[in-house]
Amino acid sequence: MGFKIKLAAALIAVAVGAPVVGANAQQLIAPVITNQSYQPAYSAWDGFYIGAQGSLIGMKSHETNTVVAAPPAKEQLLGDIGGSAGVFAGYRMQLSDWFVLGVDAELNNVATQFEYNGLNYGALKWDTAVRATLGYPIANNVLAYGTVGYSWGRFDLSPGLGGGSEFTAGGFQLGLGVDMMVTQNIMARLNATWTHYGVNTVPGPAGRTSEPSNAVIRAGLAWKF
């Protein structure tokens, strides 16, 4: 009789304790993770953009001709500060948490004027550029980047050297900038570049050369698609 009572008590204890043991065992099992938990994070930088910008331009040019300097001093350094307005567009792809690769292009109408002896000597009329951008996201909506590319500019020195003294020059361009996503689709831009257009032969009498370069600060707004 005593054995039956003990057996019944043991069965009752097992029946009561089984849910508790089952609950404890379930806590030891790793949680099931669905595919939704692995959706990639949203990138503010993937995609195309197009915008408008205004620029402040600091120009200089080493001019060699008999107009700006009589022999034997054949070279004169001319400077100018002007501005420009233009458009830009590009595409970016975020490759990792710390690397954004892109391509950027611009076209600007430029207002500059070189002066020599108080008179208009010539100007840069327009410029365009294509460049690669290498960026690092310093915040979810802020991208710091460097650029390397090539720029072309149209120079008109006819006021100083006579009709036909126009040429198009190209040169390498380096730059730094910061872009910020103000909203999901509106991007603000601030960047600076330096461009050297090389030594160029100016049409007209032999021996005339022009070696322009510039530093540009740009501010713009773009729509990101």
Salt bridges, closest charged atoms under 4 A:
GLU75 OE2 - HIS62 ND1 3.35
ASP104 OD1 - ARG131 NH2 3.27
ASP104 OD2 - ARG189 NH1 3.14
GLU106 OE1 - ARG131 NH2 3.18
GLU106 OE1 - ARG218 NE 2.91
GLU166 OE1 - ARG154 NH2 3.23
ASP179 OD2 - ARG92 NH2 2.86
ASP179 OD2 - ARG189 NH2 3.17
GLU211 OE2 - HIS196 NE2 3.00
